[in-house]
Amino acid sequence: MRAEGFNGKKNTEGKKHNMKPLILVNQDKTTYFPSEIESCYLKTIYKNQTIVNRIMRKCVLKLGLDWIGSMTFLPWIKYIDRADYVILFDTGNAPYIVAMIRRIYPKKRIVIWYWNPVSGSIPYEKYNSKRIEFWSFDPADCKKYGFKYNTQFYIRQNFSECIPCDVVRDTFYVGVDKNRGFILHGLKKEFERRNISYYFNLVKCKNSKGIPGIEYKNPITYQETVKYIISSKSVIDLVSENQTGLTLRPLEALYFKKKLITNMKNIVRYDFYNKNNIFILGEDDFDGLSSFLNSEYDETGYDSYVWEYDFENWVKRFEDMQ
């Protein structure tokens, strides 16, 4: 089943596309957004992330001081006039930012994009402004809350300058703990029992508990993440319970033609699912993992899949499905 089969609408590739939105993201050095993308005005919401600036921004937004807010967010707010619409990722202060934009630009189309499960993000009820569109990467959340669905995406531009390197390990994981350390502990035992080489870049979070045999690492940049992916036979993907939306890992594995090890059972419903390329934890037999990793990548349908999940196509769907 194609990804848009989760209540989405297939994009018409040949349709003329004149829309150019302003996309606001919460960017830091480990995030994978490039500085510029041709299909949109891509801007960072917060230019300065110091504690003092965070407190000042929150006060300005909560008090509705739009004239100060306009100066605070000048690096991107000036682009609203020339943008057809605004896409705001689910990030802290987003409800207040939306309210400010709506007051200054009452007729501007505004899209809230949930790039995370709603249960772990901002409750959508906090957006009091009218005429806001809610979209999500997670089909289950779309069904539960009545959101519109758009696929997860990857940005091809991030990978265009990657330098090929030798494959030196069987599998790789990167991510914040969020109880994933316990899963990795079990995988570690299975891997070592079968002489499967691995590298885990597990980052500690505030609720992390020490796990014997699992070492916490410092966050790495996205460029470093890509290097680890290229030098591995496979990528490990661990999603939250009941999550049905894709993380970046399956799409990175797809683009680089790497095998995927995932605990997401719903992945069988996505168009690119291929048993030869995707190993589902709890479903597939661990005794076959070594042969799975050492087999050739099945490229069936590759070109159509990388187009379907490309960022440029993701942007177009906001026009086609409004």
C-alpha positions in Angstrom: 0.0 0.0 0.0 1.3 3.5 -0.9 1.9 5.9 2.0 -0.9 8.2 0.8 -3.3 5.3 1.3 -3.5 6.3 5.0 -6.3 8.7 4.1 -4.0 10.9 2.0 -4.3 11.9 -1.6 -1.8 11.0 -4.2 0.2 14.0 -5.6 -0.1 14.8 -9.3 3.5 15.0 -10.4 2.7 16.9 -13.6 0.6 19.6 -11.9 2.0 23.1 -12.2 3.2 24.3 -8.9 3.4 28.1 -8.2 3.1 28.1 -4.4 6.0 29.0 -2.2 5.4 28.8 1.5 7.3 30.1 4.5 8.4 27.1 6.6 9.4 27.8 10.2 11.5 25.2 12.0 13.3 25.1 15.3 16.8 24.6 14.0 20.0 23.7 15.8 23.4 22.3 14.8 22.2 18.7 14.9 19.1 19.3 12.7 19.2 18.3 9.1 17.6 21.3 7.4 20.0 23.1 5.0 20.2 26.9 5.0 18.2 27.2 1.8 15.7 25.2 -0.2 14.4 26.2 -3.6 10.8 25.2 -3.1 10.2 27.4 0.0 11.4 30.1 2.3 13.0 28.0 5.1 13.7 30.0 8.2 14.7 29.3 11.8 12.1 30.5 14.4 14.7 31.4 17.0 17.9 33.0 16.0 19.3 33.1 19.6 18.7 30.2 22.0 20.1 31.7 25.2 18.1 31.4 28.4 17.6 35.2 28.6 16.3 35.3 25.0 14.0 32.4 25.6 12.4 34.2 28.6 12.1 37.5 26.7 10.4 35.8 23.7 8.0 34.0 25.9 7.0 37.2 27.7 6.5 39.1 24.5 4.4 36.3 22.9 2.3 35.7 26.0 1.6 39.4 26.5 0.7 39.9 22.8 3.3 42.6 22.2 3.2 42.2 18.5 5.3 45.3 17.7 8.2 43.9 19.8 7.5 40.4 18.4 7.8 41.7 14.9 11.3 43.0 15.7 12.2 39.9 17.6 11.3 37.6 14.7 12.4 40.0 12.0 14.7 37.5 10.3 11.6 35.6 9.1 8.4 37.6 9.7 9.2 39.9 6.8 8.9 36.9 4.5 5.2 36.4 5.3 4.2 39.1 2.9 5.8 37.3 0.0 4.8 33.8 1.1 1.6 32.2 -0.1 1.1 30.5 3.3 3.0 29.6 6.4 3.9 26.1 7.7 5.0 26.0 11.4 6.5 22.9 12.9 5.2 21.8 16.3 7.7 23.5 18.6 7.6 25.4 21.9 5.7 28.7 21.8 4.0 27.7 18.5 0.5 28.6 19.7 1.6 32.1 20.6 3.5 32.5 17.4 0.5 31.5 15.4 -1.7 33.9 17.4 0.8 36.7 16.6 0.9 35.9 12.9 -2.9 35.8 12.7 -3.2 39.2 14.4 -0.7 40.8 12.0 -1.8 38.8 8.9 -5.5 37.9 9.5 -6.0 36.3 6.0 -2.8 34.3 5.7 -3.1 30.6 5.4 -1.4 28.9 8.4 -0.5 25.2 8.6 0.6 23.5 11.8 2.8 20.5 11.0 3.0 17.8 13.7 6.4 16.2 13.1 6.0 14.3 16.3 3.1 12.3 17.8 0.5 14.6 19.4 0.8 12.7 22.7 4.4 13.9 23.1 4.0 17.3 21.6 1.8 20.5 22.0 -1.9 19.7 22.6 -3.7 21.0 19.5 -6.4 22.6 21.8 -3.8 25.3 22.7 -4.1 26.9 19.3 -7.0 29.3 19.9 -6.6 31.1 16.6 -9.3 30.4 14.0 -8.7 29.1 10.4 -5.7 27.0 11.2 -5.0 23.7 9.3 -3.6 20.8 11.4 -1.4 18.2 9.5 0.5 15.3 10.8 3.0 12.6 9.7 1.2 10.0 11.7 -1.9 8.4 10.1 -3.3 7.3 13.5 -3.1 10.8 14.9 -4.8 12.1 11.7 -7.7 9.7 12.2 -7.9 10.4 16.0 -7.8 14.2 15.8 -9.2 14.9 12.3 -5.9 16.2 11.0 -4.8 16.1 7.3 -2.1 13.6 6.5 1.2 14.2 4.7 4.1 11.7 4.6 7.4 12.0 6.4 10.0 13.4 4.2 13.8 13.5 3.6 15.8 16.3 2.0 17.8 15.0 -0.9 20.0 18.1 -0.7 21.5 16.9 2.5 22.9 13.8 0.8 24.0 15.2 -2.5 27.5 16.0 -1.3 28.1 12.9 0.7 31.5 11.3 0.2 31.3 7.5 -0.3 33.1 5.4 2.3 33.7 1.8 3.2 31.1 -0.2 5.1 32.7 -1.0 8.5 29.8 -2.2 10.6 26.6 -4.2 10.3 24.2 -1.7 12.0 23.9 1.7 13.5 21.5 3.5 15.9 21.3 7.2 16.7 18.7 8.9 18.9 17.6 10.2 22.3 17.0 7.6 25.0 13.2 8.0 25.9 13.2 4.3 27.1 14.9 3.1 23.9 18.0 2.2 25.9 16.2 -0.9 27.3 15.4 -2.0 23.7 19.0 -1.5 22.6 20.2 -3.5 25.6 18.2 -6.5 24.3 19.4 -5.9 20.8 23.0 -5.7 22.0 22.7 -9.2 23.4 21.2 -10.6 20.2 23.9 -8.9 18.1 26.8 -10.1 20.1 25.4 -13.7 20.2 25.5 -13.6 16.3 28.7 -11.6 15.9 26.8 -8.7 14.4 28.8 -5.5 14.7 27.0 -2.3 15.8 27.4 1.3 17.0 24.8 3.0 19.2 24.9 6.8 19.6 22.3 6.9 22.4 21.9 10.4 23.9 20.8 10.8 27.5 17.6 12.6 28.3 16.2 13.9 31.7 14.3 10.7 32.4 17.2 8.4 31.4 18.2 5.6 33.8 21.6 3.9 33.7 21.5 0.7 31.8 24.3 -1.8 32.2 26.3 -2.2 29.0 24.8 0.8 27.3 26.9 3.9 27.1 25.4 7.4 26.6 27.0 9.5 24.0 27.0 13.2 23.0 24.7 14.4 20.3 26.1 14.4 16.8 25.5 16.6 13.9 23.3 15.4 11.0 26.3 15.3 8.7 28.0 12.9 11.2 24.8 10.8 11.3 24.9 10.5 7.5 28.5 9.3 7.7 27.5 6.6 10.1 24.6 5.5 7.9 26.9 5.3 4.8 29.4 3.2 6.6 26.8 0.7 7.9 25.0 -2.1 6.3 21.8 -1.2 8.1 20.0 1.4 10.2 18.1 0.8 13.4 14.7 2.5 13.8 12.9 2.6 17.2 9.5 4.3 17.4 7.2 5.0 20.3 4.4 2.6 21.1 1.4 2.8 18.8 3.3 5.3 16.4 2.2 4.7 12.8 4.1 7.7 11.2 7.6 7.2 9.8 10.7 8.6 11.5 13.6 9.8 9.3 15.5 6.5 9.7 13.4 4.4 7.2 13.7 7.1 4.5 17.5 7.5 5.1 17.8 3.7 4.8 15.7 3.9 1.6 17.7 6.7 0.0 21.1 5.1 0.7 19.9 1.6 -0.1 20.6 0.3 3.4 18.8 -2.4 5.2 16.4 -1.3 8.0 15.9 -2.9 11.5 12.7 -1.5 13.1 10.2 -2.1 15.8 7.4 -0.4 13.8 5.0 -3.2 12.8 2.9 -0.8 10.8 5.7 -0.3 8.3 4.2 -3.2 6.3 1.5 -0.8 5.2 3.9 1.6 3.5 4.5 1.4 -0.2 8.3 0.8 0.0 8.0 -2.1 2.5 10.1 -5.0 1.2 10.8 -8.1 3.4 14.2 -8.3 1.7 15.2 -4.8 3.0 13.2 -4.4 6.2 13.6 -6.6 9.4 10.7 -6.1 11.9 11.6 -6.7 15.5 9.1 -9.0 17.2 7.9 -10.3 13.9 10.9 -11.6 12.0 13.2 -14.4 13.2 16.5 -13.2 14.8 18.1 -16.4 13.5 17.8 -15.0 10.0 19.2 -11.6 10.8 22.8 -12.3 9.7 21.7 -13.6 6.3 19.3 -10.6 6.0 22.1 -8.2 6.6 24.5 -9.9 4.2 22.0 -10.2 1.3 21.8 -7.7 -1.6 19.6 -4.7 -1.3 16.4 -5.2 -3.4 16.0 -2.0 -5.5 12.5 -2.8 -6.8 10.6 0.5 -7.2 13.4 2.5 -5.8 13.1 5.6 -8.1 9.3 6.0 -7.4 9.8 5.7 -3.7 12.6 8.3 -3.3 10.4 10.7 -5.3 7.3 10.0 -3.2 9.1 11.0 0.1 11.3 13.8 -1.3 10.9 17.2 0.5 9.9 18.9 -2.7 7.0 16.5 -3.1 6.1 16.9 0.5 5.7 20.7 0.0 3.6 20.2 -3.1 1.1 18.1 -1.2 0.2 21.1 1.0 -1.1 22.8 -2.2 -2.7 19.7 -3.8 -4.6 18.6 -0.7 -5.7 21.9 0.9 
